[in-house]
Amino acid sequence: MWNKIKFAISRLKSFLNRHFFDIMAVIIIILTITALLGLWRLKTITPPKEPIKIDDYLNAKQ
């Protein structure tokens, strides 16, 4: 049984050694797409703010 586990671990290590940068590239692409979708959704959910009119604000204080 231990031989099968050792064999599986060695196969996994060799797979990761051969495809490490491919896996990392896919992870980076997925994270980038997720971040862009999150920013787009945040932009579409929040309503646009009206610009503050400084003159009205100053006149109201006086």
N, C-alpha and C positions, 0 to 999 in steps of 0.2 A: 504494500500500500504506500509506504514512504517513497518507493521508487517512482510510483505514478505521480505523486505530488511534486517530487523533485523534478521529474521530467516536465510536468506542466509549468512549473515555475521557470525552468530554463527556456522553454518554448516562449513563454510570455516575455522574458527578458530579451531574447533575441528579436522577437517581434517589435518590442518597444525600441530597441537599438536601431533597427532598420527603418522604422516609420515614425520616429520621435518628432521630426520637424513637420512631417505631414499632419500628424495629429495636432501639434501646436498651431499650425496654420489654420486648420479647421476650427479649433477652439477660438482663436483670435477673430476669425471671420464671424462666427456665431455671436461672440460678445459684442463686436462692432455693430452688427445688424440689430441686436437687442437694444443697445444703447441708443442708436438712431431712432428706432421705433418708440422707445421710451420718451425721447426728447420731442418727437413729433406728436405723440399723444399728449404730453404735458402742454405743448403749445396749443393744441386744438381744444383741450379741456378748459384752460384758464381763459376767461374773457379778456378782451383787450381793455387796457386801462385808459381813461381819458387823461390827456395831459393836464398838469396842474397849471392854472393861470396865476402867475405870481402877483399880478396887479390886484386881482380880486382878493387874494389871500391877505395882502398887505392892507388893503382898504378895510377889510373886515376886522382886522386887529385894532385899528384906530378908533 
